[in-house]
Amino acid sequence: MAAVNGDVEITLGSEDPVTLQLLEDDGVVPIDLTGITVLTLYMRDTDDGSLKEITGAKLTVLDAANGKIKLSQVSADFPAAASYRYKIKFMDLATKQHFVPDGSKWYFFTIYDVT
């Protein structure tokens, strides 16, 4: 299991959970996720532009105080080598919507085939 703060790389067929840490704009201070709702991972395919959303049991808060979330994928979630741009959305206690990263920036999520 790898903890990342930005770009993600996994091997095709991997079912190892991926831990992501959401950080403030300074890139150091964790975003406190205590009490958040509507945690969603948006992934845009870099080839065809299609959008995949992951939420619910596959995307959970692992450590709220330290801004850590866990993606629990299975091999069927990513059936082929691909590249995505991704960002995460959550709602805070005041029902304000937040995106990480914010603005037009996206991180990259790449699935590699080693065969």
C-alpha positions as CSV (number, residue, x, y, z in Angstrom):
1,M,0.0,0.0,0.0
2,A,1.5,3.3,-1.0
3,A,0.6,6.7,0.5
4,V,0.6,9.5,-2.1
5,N,0.0,13.2,-2.1
6,G,-0.5,13.6,-5.8
7,D,0.1,11.4,-8.9
8,V,-0.8,7.7,-8.6
9,E,0.7,4.7,-10.4
10,I,-0.7,1.2,-10.1
11,T,-0.1,-2.0,-12.0
12,L,-2.9,-3.5,-14.1
13,G,-4.8,-6.0,-12.0
14,S,-3.6,-4.7,-8.6
15,E,-6.1,-4.9,-5.8
16,D,-3.9,-3.1,-3.3
17,P,-5.6,-0.2,-1.7
18,V,-4.3,3.3,-2.5
19,T,-3.9,5.8,0.3
20,L,-4.2,9.5,-0.7
21,Q,-3.5,12.4,1.7
22,L,-5.4,15.7,1.0
23,L,-3.2,18.7,1.8
24,E,-3.8,22.4,2.1
25,D,-2.4,24.7,-0.6
26,D,0.9,24.9,1.1
27,G,1.4,21.2,0.3
28,V,2.3,20.4,3.9
29,V,-0.7,20.8,6.3
30,P,-3.3,18.0,6.0
31,I,-6.9,19.0,5.3
32,D,-9.0,17.9,8.3
33,L,-11.8,15.7,7.0
34,T,-13.6,15.3,10.3
35,G,-17.4,15.2,9.6
36,I,-17.1,15.5,5.8
37,T,-19.8,14.1,3.5
38,V,-20.0,13.2,-0.2
39,L,-16.5,12.1,-0.8
40,T,-16.0,11.5,-4.5
41,L,-13.1,10.7,-6.8
42,Y,-13.4,12.1,-10.3
43,M,-11.3,10.4,-13.0
44,R,-11.2,11.8,-16.6
45,D,-9.8,9.4,-19.2
46,T,-7.0,11.2,-21.0
47,D,-7.7,9.3,-24.2
48,D,-11.5,9.6,-24.7
49,G,-12.4,12.2,-22.1
50,S,-15.0,10.0,-20.4
51,L,-15.5,10.7,-16.7
52,K,-15.5,8.0,-14.0
53,E,-16.8,8.7,-10.5
54,I,-15.9,6.6,-7.5
55,T,-17.7,7.1,-4.2
56,G,-19.2,5.0,-1.4
57,A,-17.5,2.0,0.1
58,K,-14.7,2.0,-2.4
59,L,-13.6,5.5,-1.3
60,T,-13.4,6.0,2.5
61,V,-11.8,8.3,5.1
62,L,-9.0,6.4,6.7
63,D,-7.6,9.1,9.0
64,A,-9.8,12.3,9.1
65,A,-7.5,14.5,11.2
66,N,-4.6,13.8,8.8
67,G,-6.6,14.1,5.6
68,K,-6.1,10.5,4.5
69,I,-8.5,8.6,2.3
70,K,-8.4,5.1,0.9
71,L,-9.3,3.9,-2.5
72,S,-10.2,0.1,-2.4
73,Q,-10.3,-0.9,-6.0
74,V,-10.6,-4.4,-7.5
75,S,-9.1,-5.5,-10.8
76,A,-12.5,-5.0,-12.6
77,D,-12.4,-1.3,-11.7
78,F,-9.4,-0.7,-14.1
79,P,-9.6,-3.5,-16.7
80,A,-7.0,-2.1,-19.0
81,A,-3.9,0.1,-19.0
82,A,-5.0,3.7,-19.0
83,S,-4.2,7.2,-17.9
84,Y,-6.6,9.5,-16.1
85,R,-6.6,13.0,-14.6
86,Y,-8.2,13.0,-11.2
87,K,-9.4,15.2,-8.4
88,I,-11.4,14.6,-5.2
89,K,-14.5,16.4,-4.0
90,F,-15.9,16.5,-0.5
91,M,-18.5,18.6,1.4
92,D,-17.7,20.1,4.8
93,L,-19.9,20.4,7.8
94,A,-21.3,23.7,6.5
95,T,-22.2,21.9,3.2
96,K,-19.5,23.8,1.3
97,Q,-18.1,22.0,-1.7
98,H,-14.3,21.5,-1.9
99,F,-12.0,20.1,-4.6
100,V,-8.5,18.8,-4.2
101,P,-6.6,20.0,-6.2
102,D,-8.6,23.2,-6.7
103,G,-9.1,25.1,-9.9
104,S,-8.0,23.7,-13.2
105,K,-5.3,21.5,-11.8
106,W,-5.7,17.7,-11.9
107,Y,-3.4,14.9,-10.6
108,F,-2.5,11.9,-12.8
109,F,-3.6,8.3,-12.2
110,T,-1.9,5.8,-14.4
111,I,-2.5,2.1,-14.7
112,Y,0.5,0.2,-16.2
113,D,0.4,-3.2,-17.9
114,V,3.6,-5.1,-17.1
115,T,3.1,-7.9,-19.6
